[in-house]
């Protein structure tokens, strides 16, 4: 059974810019607001760019140490989407 919860809703994101780090970690999500919850990320999983139609989308896999989240940044519209989450055990 797939534990993934598909959400696909726009979210607010606060970014962290690291001036002296690798290209992979230069700009990463630091926290997000989803509905009334503010979630701070503690683990950076992965980032990759992909195409959705003609638009470039950056996909981020993040974790708050308990739950895992997949976020997408639409590079054309500059919007963030919480694609999915996998709940951990608290």
N, CA, C and O atoms as CSV, one atom per row, in Angstrom:
chain,resi,resn,atom,element,x,y,z
A,1,UNK,N,N,0.840,-1.184,0.000
A,1,UNK,CA,C,0.000,0.000,0.000
A,1,UNK,C,C,0.887,1.250,0.000
A,1,UNK,O,O,1.811,1.367,0.805
A,2,UNK,N,N,0.598,2.163,-0.897
A,2,UNK,CA,C,1.368,3.395,-1.031
A,2,UNK,C,C,0.975,4.369,0.088
A,2,UNK,O,O,-0.195,4.738,0.186
A,3,UNK,N,N,1.932,4.798,0.941
A,3,UNK,CA,C,1.612,5.702,2.053
A,3,UNK,C,C,1.527,7.180,1.643
A,3,UNK,O,O,1.286,8.040,2.490
A,4,UNK,N,N,1.722,7.478,0.364
A,4,UNK,CA,C,1.758,8.857,-0.099
A,4,UNK,C,C,0.369,9.485,-0.071
A,4,UNK,O,O,-0.610,8.900,-0.534
A,5,UNK,N,N,0.313,10.695,0.487
A,5,UNK,CA,C,-0.920,11.495,0.497
A,5,UNK,C,C,-0.728,12.586,-0.558
A,5,UNK,O,O,0.142,13.445,-0.416
A,6,UNK,N,N,-1.535,12.551,-1.604
A,6,UNK,CA,C,-1.417,13.533,-2.678
A,6,UNK,C,C,-2.236,14.766,-2.331
A,6,UNK,O,O,-3.427,14.674,-2.032
A,7,UNK,N,N,-1.577,15.929,-2.375
A,7,UNK,CA,C,-2.203,17.169,-1.913
A,7,UNK,C,C,-2.418,18.143,-3.073
A,7,UNK,O,O,-3.539,18.605,-3.283
A,8,UNK,N,N,-1.370,18.459,-3.825
A,8,UNK,CA,C,-1.424,19.353,-4.989
A,8,UNK,C,C,-2.126,20.682,-4.691
A,8,UNK,O,O,-3.088,21.053,-5.363
A,9,UNK,N,N,-1.625,21.394,-3.668
A,9,UNK,CA,C,-2.157,22.710,-3.318
A,9,UNK,C,C,-1.016,23.714,-3.252
A,9,UNK,O,O,0.107,23.382,-2.873
A,10,UNK,N,N,-1.332,24.960,-3.631
A,10,UNK,CA,C,-0.331,26.027,-3.535
A,10,UNK,C,C,-0.036,26.331,-2.082
A,10,UNK,O,O,-0.914,26.262,-1.222
A,11,UNK,N,N,1.234,26.673,-1.822
A,11,UNK,CA,C,1.685,26.950,-0.457
A,11,UNK,C,C,2.572,28.181,-0.445
A,11,UNK,O,O,3.034,28.645,-1.487
A,12,UNK,N,N,2.804,28.702,0.759
A,12,UNK,CA,C,3.778,29.766,0.985
A,12,UNK,C,C,5.087,29.097,1.398
A,12,UNK,O,O,5.086,28.143,2.176
A,13,UNK,N,N,6.207,29.606,0.870
A,13,UNK,CA,C,7.519,29.022,1.165
A,13,UNK,C,C,8.498,30.131,1.524
A,13,UNK,O,O,8.513,31.184,0.888
A,14,UNK,N,N,9.317,29.889,2.549
A,14,UNK,CA,C,10.436,30.761,2.895
A,14,UNK,C,C,11.692,30.032,2.444
A,14,UNK,O,O,11.890,28.860,2.765
A,15,UNK,N,N,12.543,30.736,1.694
A,15,UNK,CA,C,13.758,30.131,1.146
A,15,UNK,C,C,14.978,30.487,1.972
A,15,UNK,O,O,15.004,31.504,2.665
A,16,UNK,N,N,15.993,29.628,1.889
A,16,UNK,CA,C,17.290,29.887,2.510
A,16,UNK,C,C,18.316,29.929,1.377
A,16,UNK,O,O,18.418,28.997,0.578
A,17,UNK,N,N,19.068,31.021,1.324
A,17,UNK,CA,C,20.122,31.157,0.333
A,17,UNK,C,C,21.467,30.964,1.025
A,17,UNK,O,O,21.763,31.621,2.023
A,18,UNK,N,N,22.276,30.057,0.486
A,18,UNK,CA,C,23.603,29.779,1.030
A,18,UNK,C,C,24.634,30.255,0.013
A,18,UNK,O,O,24.792,29.643,-1.043
A,19,UNK,N,N,25.332,31.337,0.322
A,19,UNK,CA,C,26.265,31.938,-0.624
A,19,UNK,C,C,27.460,31.049,-0.933
A,19,UNK,O,O,27.945,31.044,-2.065
A,20,UNK,N,N,27.939,30.307,0.039
A,20,UNK,CA,C,29.180,29.544,-0.146
A,20,UNK,C,C,28.945,28.038,-0.116
A,20,UNK,O,O,29.682,27.308,0.547
A,21,UNK,N,N,27.937,27.575,-0.818
A,21,UNK,CA,C,27.679,26.138,-0.842
A,21,UNK,C,C,27.623,25.657,-2.285
A,21,UNK,O,O,27.730,26.451,-3.220
A,22,UNK,N,N,27.457,24.364,-2.454
A,22,UNK,CA,C,27.380,23.795,-3.795
A,22,UNK,C,C,26.130,24.307,-4.502
A,22,UNK,O,O,25.198,24.802,-3.867
A,23,UNK,N,N,26.127,24.181,-5.813
A,23,UNK,CA,C,24.980,24.634,-6.604
A,23,UNK,C,C,23.700,23.954,-6.147
A,23,UNK,O,O,22.632,24.567,-6.162
A,24,UNK,N,N,23.793,22.711,-5.745
A,24,UNK,CA,C,22.636,21.930,-5.317
A,24,UNK,C,C,21.970,22.530,-4.079
A,24,UNK,O,O,20.759,22.395,-3.904
A,25,UNK,N,N,22.750,23.193,-3.215
A,25,UNK,CA,C,22.218,23.729,-1.959
A,25,UNK,C,C,22.175,25.248,-1.899
A,25,UNK,O,O,21.930,25.806,-0.829
A,26,UNK,N,N,22.405,25.933,-3.012
A,26,UNK,CA,C,22.440,27.391,-3.003
A,26,UNK,C,C,21.124,27.993,-2.530
A,26,UNK,O,O,21.124,28.923,-1.724
A,27,UNK,N,N,20.016,27.478,-3.017
A,27,UNK,CA,C,18.695,27.998,-2.666
A,27,UNK,C,C,17.773,26.816,-2.391
A,27,UNK,O,O,17.461,26.044,-3.297
A,28,UNK,N,N,17.337,26.676,-1.143
A,28,UNK,CA,C,16.467,25.558,-0.765
A,28,UNK,C,C,15.324,26.064,0.120
A,28,UNK,O,O,15.476,27.068,0.816
A,29,UNK,N,N,14.182,25.372,0.093
A,29,UNK,CA,C,13.095,25.740,1.001
A,29,UNK,C,C,13.532,25.572,2.453
A,29,UNK,O,O,14.158,24.572,2.803
A,30,UNK,N,N,13.205,26.544,3.292
A,30,UNK,CA,C,13.526,26.475,4.708
A,30,UNK,C,C,12.276,26.111,5.508
A,30,UNK,O,O,12.322,25.257,6.393
A,31,UNK,N,N,11.148,26.776,5.183
A,31,UNK,CA,C,9.895,26.414,5.817
A,31,UNK,C,C,8.742,26.714,4.879
A,31,UNK,O,O,8.877,27.455,3.905
A,32,UNK,N,N,7.600,26.114,5.202
A,32,UNK,CA,C,6.402,26.340,4.397
A,32,UNK,C,C,5.201,26.514,5.312
A,32,UNK,O,O,5.188,26.055,6.454
A,33,UNK,N,N,4.194,27.188,4.777
A,33,UNK,CA,C,2.914,27.303,5.466
A,33,UNK,C,C,1.898,26.559,4.619
A,33,UNK,O,O,1.660,26.892,3.458
A,34,UNK,N,N,1.302,25.539,5.233
A,34,UNK,CA,C,0.262,24.755,4.575
A,34,UNK,C,C,-0.977,24.832,5.450
A,34,UNK,O,O,-0.993,24.340,6.578
A,35,UNK,N,N,-2.012,25.458,4.912
A,35,UNK,CA,C,-3.234,25.758,5.659
A,35,UNK,C,C,-2.846,26.569,6.888
A,35,UNK,O,O,-2.349,27.683,6.722
A,36,UNK,N,N,-3.037,26.087,8.100
A,36,UNK,CA,C,-2.690,26.873,9.289
A,36,UNK,C,C,-1.377,26.421,9.921
A,36,UNK,O,O,-0.950,26.984,10.929
A,37,UNK,N,N,-0.736,25.415,9.340
A,37,UNK,CA,C,0.503,24.872,9.919
A,37,UNK,C,C,1.730,25.494,9.287
A,37,UNK,O,O,1.784,25.681,8.071
A,38,UNK,N,N,2.714,25.814,10.111
A,38,UNK,CA,C,4.022,26.242,9.620
A,38,UNK,C,C,4.991,25.103,9.876
A,38,UNK,O,O,5.147,24.658,11.013
A,39,UNK,N,N,5.637,24.632,8.829
A,39,UNK,CA,C,6.514,23.466,8.905
A,39,UNK,C,C,7.926,23.889,8.537
A,39,UNK,O,O,8.159,24.439,7.460
A,40,UNK,N,N,8.870,23.629,9.440
A,40,UNK,CA,C,10.278,23.947,9.192
A,40,UNK,C,C,11.001,22.676,8.764
A,40,UNK,O,O,10.905,21.634,9.413
A,41,UNK,N,N,11.727,22.791,7.656
A,41,UNK,CA,C,12.440,21.634,7.122
A,41,UNK,C,C,13.797,21.481,7.812
A,41,UNK,O,O,14.508,22.460,8.038
A,42,UNK,N,N,14.136,20.248,8.138
A,42,UNK,CA,C,15.419,19.957,8.774
A,42,UNK,C,C,16.284,19.051,7.918
A,42,UNK,O,O,17.483,18.920,8.165
A,43,UNK,N,N,15.682,18.423,6.909
A,43,UNK,CA,C,16.420,17.496,6.049
A,43,UNK,C,C,16.129,17.826,4.591
A,43,UNK,O,O,14.973,17.885,4.171
A,44,UNK,N,N,17.201,18.039,3.824
A,44,UNK,CA,C,17.097,18.243,2.383
A,44,UNK,C,C,17.328,16.900,1.717
A,44,UNK,O,O,18.407,16.323,1.848
A,45,UNK,N,N,16.332,16.394,1.004
A,45,UNK,CA,C,16.463,15.093,0.357
A,45,UNK,C,C,17.095,15.185,-1.011
A,45,UNK,O,O,18.160,14.617,-1.254
A,46,UNK,N,N,16.428,15.912,-1.919
A,46,UNK,CA,C,16.925,15.978,-3.280
A,46,UNK,C,C,16.240,17.121,-4.000
A,46,UNK,O,O,15.161,17.566,-3.608
A,47,UNK,N,N,16.884,17.592,-5.060
A,47,UNK,CA,C,16.290,18.594,-5.950
A,47,UNK,C,C,16.595,18.188,-7.373
A,47,UNK,O,O,17.719,17.794,-7.684
A,48,UNK,N,N,15.606,18.281,-8.237
A,48,UNK,CA,C,15.861,18.079,-9.655
A,48,UNK,C,C,14.908,18.939,-10.466
A,48,UNK,O,O,13.802,19.260,-10.030
A,49,UNK,N,N,15.361,19.299,-11.644
A,49,UNK,CA,C,14.546,20.097,-12.556
A,49,UNK,C,C,13.915,19.166,-13.584
A,49,UNK,O,O,14.500,18.157,-13.978
A,50,UNK,N,N,12.709,19.529,-14.006
A,50,UNK,CA,C,12.009,18.735,-15.013
A,50,UNK,C,C,11.101,19.662,-15.809
A,50,UNK,O,O,10.940,20.830,-15.455
A,51,UNK,N,N,10.521,19.159,-16.858
A,51,UNK,CA,C,9.607,19.932,-17.689
A,51,UNK,C,C,8.179,19.462,-17.439
A,51,UNK,O,O,7.923,18.264,-17.320
A,52,UNK,N,N,7.260,20.406,-17.359
A,52,UNK,CA,C,5.825,20.117,-17.360
A,52,UNK,C,C,5.260,20.904,-18.529
A,52,UNK,O,O,5.011,22.105,-18.425
A,53,UNK,N,N,5.062,20.219,-19.630
A,53,UNK,CA,C,4.697,20.927,-20.856
A,53,UNK,C,C,5.886,21.766,-21.283
A,53,UNK,O,O,6.983,21.239,-21.467
A,54,UNK,N,N,5.679,23.072,-21.443
A,54,UNK,CA,C,6.775,23.969,-21.817
A,54,UNK,C,C,7.406,24.655,-20.615
A,54,UNK,O,O,8.359,25.419,-20.766
A,55,UNK,N,N,6.877,24.386,-19.410
A,55,UNK,CA,C,7.369,25.050,-18.207
A,55,UNK,C,C,8.452,24.232,-17.515
A,55,UNK,O,O,8.392,23.003,-17.486
A,56,UNK,N,N,9.437,24.923,-16.960
A,56,UNK,CA,C,10.470,24.304,-16.137
A,56,UNK,C,C,9.963,24.264,-14.696
A,56,UNK,O,O,9.475,25.264,-14.170
A,57,UNK,N,N,10.085,23.099,-14.071
A,57,UNK,CA,C,9.639,22.916,-12.696
A,57,UNK,C,C,10.797,22.332,-11.901
A,57,UNK,O,O,11.454,21.391,-12.346
A,58,UNK,N,N,11.044,22.896,-10.718
A,58,UNK,CA,C,12.067,22.379,-9.812
A,58,UNK,C,C,11.356,21.601,-8.710
A,58,UNK,O,O,10.467,22.130,-8.043
A,59,UNK,N,N,11.752,20.345,-8.522
A,59,UNK,CA,C,11.123,19.461,-7.549
A,59,UNK,C,C,12.057,19.306,-6.355
A,59,UNK,O,O,13.239,19.009,-6.525
A,60,UNK,N,N,11.535,19.504,-5.153
A,60,UNK,CA,C,12.308,19.387,-3.923
A,60,UNK,C,C,11.685,18.324,-3.037
A,60,UNK,O,O,10.478,18.346,-2.792
A,61,UNK,N,N,12.497,17.393,-2.555
A,61,UNK,CA,C,12.053,16.430,-1.550
A,61,UNK,C,C,12.662,16.862,-0.223
A,61,UNK,O,O,13.883,16.903,-0.071
A,62,UNK,N,N,11.792,17.184,0.740
A,62,UNK,CA,C,12.211,17.747,2.019
A,62,UNK,C,C,11.579,16.949,3.153
A,62,UNK,O,O,10.638,16.182,2.943
A,63,UNK,N,N,12.121,17.145,4.377
A,63,UNK,CA,C,11.559,16.495,5.552
A,63,UNK,C,C,11.665,17.433,6.743
A,63,UNK,O,O,12.577,18.254,6.832
A,64,UNK,N,N,10.714,17.291,7.653
A,64,UNK,CA,C,10.791,18.029,8.920
A,64,UNK,C,C,11.339,17.132,10.019
A,64,UNK,O,O,11.257,17.473,11.199
A,65,UNK,N,N,11.900,15.982,9.637
A,65,UNK,CA,C,12.430,15.027,10.592
A,65,UNK,C,C,11.439,13.935,10.934
A,65,UNK,O,O,11.810,12.906,11.498
A,66,UNK,N,N,10.170,14.156,10.593
A,66,UNK,CA,C,9.124,13.155,10.834
A,66,UNK,C,C,8.412,12.825,9.523
A,66,UNK,O,O,8.363,11.667,9.109
A,67,UNK,N,N,7.867,13.843,8.881
A,67,UNK,CA,C,7.134,13.663,7.628
A,67,UNK,C,C,8.013,14.046,6.441
A,67,UNK,O,O,8.912,14.877,6.568
A,68,UNK,N,N,7.748,13.438,5.292
A,68,UNK,CA,C,8.450,13.759,4.049
A,68,UNK,C,C,7.487,14.512,3.133
A,68,UNK,O,O,6.298,14.201,3.067
A,69,UNK,N,N,8.028,15.517,2.423
A,69,UNK,CA,C,7.212,16.375,1.575
A,69,UNK,C,C,7.844,16.495,0.198
A,69,UNK,O,O,9.068,16.530,0.073
A,70,UNK,N,N,7.019,16.557,-0.824
A,70,UNK,CA,C,7.479,16.865,-2.177
A,70,UNK,C,C,6.871,18.205,-2.570
A,70,UNK,O,O,5.652,18.374,-2.585
A,71,UNK,N,N,7.758,19.165,-2.892
A,71,UNK,CA,C,7.354,20.505,-3.282
A,71,UNK,C,C,7.796,20.745,-4.716
A,71,UNK,O,O,8.805,20.197,-5.159
A,72,UNK,N,N,7.045,21.563,-5.440
A,72,UNK,CA,C,7.432,21.959,-6.783
A,72,UNK,C,C,7.404,23.472,-6.897
A,72,UNK,O,O,6.478,24.136,-6.430
A,73,UNK,N,N,8.452,24.004,-7.534
A,73,UNK,CA,C,8.525,25.422,-7.871
A,73,UNK,C,C,8.343,25.550,-9.369
A,73,UNK,O,O,9.160,25.049,-10.142
A,74,UNK,N,N,7.276,26.216,-9.786
A,74,UNK,CA,C,7.051,26.503,-11.198
A,74,UNK,C,C,7.918,27.709,-11.544
A,74,UNK,O,O,7.644,28.818,-11.086
A,75,UNK,N,N,8.950,27.508,-12.340
A,75,UNK,CA,C,9.927,28.562,-12.624
A,75,UNK,C,C,9.349,29.681,-13.495
A,75,UNK,O,O,9.877,30.793,-13.489
A,76,UNK,N,N,8.293,29.411,-14.229
A,76,UNK,CA,C,7.677,30.449,-15.063
A,76,UNK,C,C,6.747,31.336,-14.254
A,76,UNK,O,O,6.810,32.562,-14.354
A,77,UNK,N,N,5.883,30.722,-13.451
A,77,UNK,CA,C,4.905,31.472,-12.679
A,77,UNK,C,C,5.378,31.809,-11.265
A,77,UNK,O,O,4.719,32.567,-10.554
A,78,UNK,N,N,6.512,31.250,-10.860
A,78,UNK,CA,C,7.077,31.469,-9.526
A,78,UNK,C,C,6.079,31.124,-8.428
A,78,UNK,O,O,5.898,31.879,-7.473
A,79,UNK,N,N,5.438,29.972,-8.582
A,79,UNK,CA,C,4.495,29.487,-7.585
A,79,UNK,C,C,4.997,28.164,-7.021
A,79,UNK,O,O,5.640,27.375,-7.712
A,80,UNK,N,N,4.685,27.943,-5.745
A,80,UNK,CA,C,5.060,26.718,-5.048
A,80,UNK,C,C,3.828,25.857,-4.835
A,80,UNK,O,O,2.748,26.362,-4.528
A,81,UNK,N,N,4.000,24.548,-5.003
A,81,UNK,CA,C,2.925,23.581,-4.799
A,81,UNK,C,C,3.418,22.471,-3.883
A,81,UNK,O,O,4.499,21.919,-4.087
A,82,UNK,N,N,2.614,22.148,-2.870
A,82,UNK,CA,C,2.871,20.964,-2.063
A,82,UNK,C,C,2.217,19.815,-2.812
A,82,UNK,O,O,0.993,19.687,-2.822
A,83,UNK,N,N,3.030,18.989,-3.433
A,83,UNK,CA,C,2.544,17.902,-4.276
A,83,UNK,C,C,2.033,16.752,-3.418
A,83,UNK,O,O,0.925,16.253,-3.617
A,84,UNK,N,N,2.872,16.336,-2.449
A,84,UNK,CA,C,2.491,15.174,-1.654
A,84,UNK,C,C,3.260,15.157,-0.339
A,84,UNK,O,O,4.215,15.906,-0.136
A,85,UNK,N,N,2.809,14.280,0.540
A,85,UNK,CA,C,3.519,14.061,1.793
A,85,UNK,C,C,3.381,12.601,2.198
A,85,UNK,O,O,2.409,11.931,1.849
A,86,UNK,N,N,4.367,12.125,2.936
A,86,UNK,CA,C,4.336,10.796,3.522
A,86,UNK,C,C,4.488,11.006,5.022
A,86,UNK,O,O,5.503,11.526,5.486
A,87,UNK,N,N,3.465,10.595,5.782
A,87,UNK,CA,C,3.491,10.798,7.232
A,87,UNK,C,C,4.408,9.796,7.895
A,87,UNK,O,O,4.420,8.612,7.558
A,88,UNK,N,N,5.178,10.300,8.851
A,88,UNK,CA,C,6.020,9.448,9.682
A,88,UNK,C,C,5.291,9.134,10.970
A,88,UNK,O,O,4.103,9.421,11.117
A,89,UNK,N,N,6.008,8.551,11.883
A,89,UNK,CA,C,5.425,8.201,13.180
A,89,UNK,C,C,5.939,9.182,14.221
A,89,UNK,O,O,7.150,9.350,14.362
A,90,UNK,N,N,5.065,9.816,14.935
A,90,UNK,CA,C,5.466,10.756,15.997
A,90,UNK,C,C,5.507,10.047,17.326
A,90,UNK,O,O,5.822,10.663,18.344
